[in-house]
């Protein structure tokens, strides 16, 4: 992911909660087919919106604590944060335009 960031337990507060820009987080896993389907859309949006929104990924297998705190039971799950607060969430694969619609009015 060229312009995106990897979200971990160590950087969650700094990258998400303290971010001056909105943040879109993609909760995913290597074995998840729908996650692989939307992965290119997430990458494209990270490039297109670089500098206006942070786009990051959380691998639920590697960062189970973050997934647990967010109640993630199905992936992919997309969560948008603004001003340190969760403002939107979408579960399941979606076309690029639907993913973009989650945050476009916030940037």
N, C-alpha and C positions, 0 to 999 in steps of 0.2 A: 504494500500500500504506500504509494509514493508520498502523498501529502497528509496521510492519516497518522494517528498515533496509537500505540499499544497501551491500553489502560491496564494498570496493575494495582494491587493493594497499596503499593508504595507510592504511586503517583496519582491515585484517584482524587484525593483532596485538592492537590495543586492543579491538576489538569482539568478537573470537572467542577468541583464545588467552588473553587476560587477563580475560575475562568471569567474574564471580562466579556468574552464572546459566548454565544450559545454553543452547546456541545451536543452532538448526535453520537450515541453509543450503540454499536452493533454487538449484541451478545450472540456468539457463534461457537461452532466447534468444527474440527477437521472432518468428522464423520457425517456431518449434517448436509444432506443434499440440497435442501432449500437455502441453506446458508451459502453454499457454493454458487447457487443461482443468482443471489443478490449481491454477492461479493464484488463483481465488476461494477455494478451500479454505485456501490458505496465508494469504491476507488475513484470512479469518474466524478462523483459529487465532491469528494475531498479535493480533487484537482480544480474543479470548476469554482468552488466556493472557498478556496484557500485564502486565508486572511480575514474572512467574514464569519466563518463558523469552524469550530474544531470538530473533526470527525475521527472517532476512535473505535477500536475494537477490543472486546473483552472475550478471550477464549475461556469458555465456562469450565473446561476441563482443567485448565491451569490456574484459573482465578475463581475457584468455587466460592470463596468468601464473598466476593463482590456479587456474584450471581445469587447467592443465598440471601444477602441483605436486600436485594431488589425483588426477591420472590420469583425469580426466573424459573419457570417449570417447562417452558416450551421455547424452542429456538427455531429460527432467528427471532429475537426480540429487539426492537429498536426503541430507545428511550432518548428523549430530548430534554436537556437541562438548560435553564436560563436563570442567571443570577443565583446559582447554587441550588435551585429547586427543580425537581422533576415537573415538567409541564405537559409532556405528551408521551404516549407509548403506543406501539403497534406490534402485534405478534403475528408472525408468519411472513412468508415471502410476498413481495409486492413489486409491481413495476417501478421503474426509476421515478416516474412522475409522482407516484403516490408517496415514495420515500421523500422526495424533494418537498412535497406539500406539507410534510410534518414540520418543516423548519423554515420554509421560504419566507413567510411573513415575519419571522423573528430576526432576520439579518438585514 
